[in-house]
Amino acid sequence: MTGRCAAAVTAAGCAVVVISGALLGAPRMGAGPASQRLTIQVWLKPDLAGAERFAGAVAAPGNPEFHHYLSPNAYTARFGPSPAQVTAVTTWLTAGGLTQVQANSGRDYVSASGPVSTVQSVLGVHLNRYRVANANGAPTEIQANDRAVSVPASLAPDVLGVTGLRSAPPSATRTASLARKPAAPVCSHYWAQHVHSLRPSYRGLTKASLPICGYSAAQLRAAYGATWTNTGRGQTVALTEDETPTAMFQTLTDYAKSNHLPAPKPSQFREIHTGESAPCDAPSPGAAQSQYKDEAEMDSEAVYALAPGANQLMVVGSGCDEDQALLNAVLAVLNGNGRRPSASIVSNSWQIPVGEVSRHTVHAIDVRAAAEGVGLYFSSGDTPGLTATASDPFAVAVGGTTLGLGPRNNRVFETGWSNDSGTLDGGKWTDVGISGAGGGTSSEYAQPGYQKGVVPPSMSRVRIYNRVADGRAVPDIAADADLDTGMLTGYIDSAGGRYQTQVNAGTSLACPLIAALVADAQQGRPISFGFINPLLYRLSGSRAFRDVLPVTASWPQQNRAAYLPADDTFSPSVDVFDAQDRAQTDQVTAKGYDTMTGIGTPNGSAFIVGLRHAVS
């Protein structure tokens, strides 16, 4: 194949649109099965310039357009791709031999189905299997295109990107860390309940506390000042997922009972599915598999812990391309019933790495959300650096902290989640590197107006070729995310049908915690807060936030690290908190804004009152 367009339009010429090219340096394991059926989506360009101006205006306090949102149908009519754009792309895909060609209700994309051989011919690519490392460093196989997608030159200005060509992303998209299930006495019910001596010392530390067995709802409610006055009543929080949980409402009921929370009402939880339902081809040996069996459960339980009065809409995206499935789940909320979105708060506990999906596709979705008055909250990621989903200036990027709570649920410490880990073998420590929340400064997006004067130049400046510019800094806000100080989550075992618990965390936990607190603040308000970054940055430095500070040598040693005893799988290890190593990450925890925790963590009722006053 020579990177051509479909034969029916070759005479019109082709243009190359960079979507996701070859996995350079990754070993090719063979061609994708020619008969496998794929559903691709060609994302269309709306009037982005006009939509950005409008979205910025409706989110800016003091602007005459402030909070004058558009309905999904009104947005499509005013800013969406035109029917002519849809027709042109539909004609191209149909002429190439693809079937089931149709646009979604918001004209955001045109989808089409067909065997791999036909998709390759239409888009001018080869689909191959590649051997890569997954999120845990283990070898796995994924399917991806070998080069950039080609589209007819006449259509190129109208196309943002193409999805549906990848399967099983190596990052596994999900951001929650692989959870261990601790058992006494290898964990603590509150911080420093158990302290372990380190022999030999590690990084100058001679002792460290055992990790938390998993914070309860009561502990998290105390940490973030959740009260029974503001419970999110009347608000709807959408949770986007790519896997269907087992008996989610029963799980939520069991979680409420075990955490002494009021039982959820059946009307408070609804689950819908979007995307293709046809089964994917069975993965080849070594292919990536989901490593999280309670991701959706954690999202739901985190929201319920802090906003037990809110309604929850769980949207499960289906399809062989996980990125496409998750983006479709977000769009399902935004398009709603045409007259209004399905929720005004959307928690997205997942990440799409930079370069895996066209950033223009993500940006178009985020701008639509802001124009409709929907707040999109994205995990900043569980590895240092930026993601395509969190770095967009119209996304609320949620970073992570390490949070120590004492025996009376008092805050012992809180710092940025960035752990330097070491393992003990043969009486010698081996450093295995830094893990923690994502963040940094984008070279693709300029600094948004709401960050000016808040993000210091030392964190906003990036070099772009031979010039220095101010970029969009990530994250915006943060909450507990470290597995050493994680949440005790519950799930129903699909095999035995029993309710079980395990500690879990990641910025996948931080994201729904923040979404729940926004629901609490939005309770009783006549209109949604929508995209809240302009409001958040107005409150920077006020009592609405706790400033998350770096670890210093003056901190007690037991508050500076966690010791994880050996088990059947892992050697003894230690996590030293707030590790800042420029060789591995440019992120820092600092006074004021920082690239680990943003402007800080919500400060209970002061956060709620501050948000309400900011919109009045």
Secondary structure, 3 states (H helix, E strand, C coil): CCCCCCHHHHHHCEEEECCCCCCCCCCEEEECCCCCEEEEEEEECCCHHHHHHHHHHHCCCCCCCCCCCCCHHHHHHHHCCCHHHHHHHHHHHHHCCCEEEEECCCCCEEEEEEEHHHHHHHHCCCEEEEEEECCCCCEEEEEEECCCEEEECCCHHHEEEEECCCECCCCCCECCCCCCCCCCCCCECCCCCCEEEEEEEECCEEEEECCECCECHHHHHHHCCCCCCCCCCCCEEEEEECCCCCCHHHHHHHHHHHCCCCCCCHHHEEEEEEECCCCCCCCCCCECCCCCCCHHHHHHHHHHHHCCCCEEEEEEEECCCHHHHHHHHHHHHHHCCCCCCCCCEEEECECCEECCECHHHHHHHHHHHHHHCCEEEEECCCCCCCECCCCCCCCEEEEEEEEEECCCCCEEEEEECEEEEEEEECCEEEEEEEEECCCEEEEEEECCHHHCCCCCHHHHEEEECCEEEEEEEECCEEEECCHHHCEEEEEECCCCCCEEEEEECCHHHHHHHHHHHHHHHHCCCCCCCCCCHHHHHHCCCCCCEECCCCCCCCCCHHHCEEEECCCCCCCCEEEECCCCCCCCCCCCCCCCCECCCECCEECHHHHHHHHHHHHC
